[in-house]
Amino acid sequence: MKKIFVSVVLVLFMVSICSAAPFLVCDPPLAGEPIPTSYKLTGGTWVPVSVPAQADGTIKLDLVNAPTGTNSMTVAACGEPSDVWEECSDPVPFSFTRPSAPASPRLLKLSR
């Protein structure tokens, strides 16, 4: 029974590692600084306009849909919007390169 339990735990652990996607993250605000409630993003068509902040005020954005090649965006931390305006930080640039997939196998054949 113990072997089955250990096997199930190992399989679940491997699945969690294999399904991890690249994420854009940031450090939480320092003590005494206002905690953001959302983040405004600008960039390509695949970039969402706004992302809600995590409970600790950080951002976690899944980059799995980013196109191959060099990508760039700007990110601004925003506070709770009021009836009059929304306070946001200055935008910070971020860029990264998504690698291309390897070439497809060529000339598949049977061998002895």
JOJO-V886707 format. One record per pair of residues at least 24 apart in sequence whose C-alpha atoms are under 6 Angstrom apart, sorted by sequence separation. I is the first residue (numbers start at 1). J is the second residue. If there is no record, write none. Layout:
i	j
I	J
I	J
This chain:
i	j
71	95
71	96
70	96
71	97
70	97
69	97
28	57
69	98
28	58
43	73
68	98
42	73
68	99
26	58
42	74
68	100
26	59
41	74
25	59
41	75
25	60
40	75
24	60
40	76
24	61
39	76
23	61
39	77
23	62
39	78
23	63
38	78
22	63
36	77
36	78
37	79
21	64
36	79
37	80
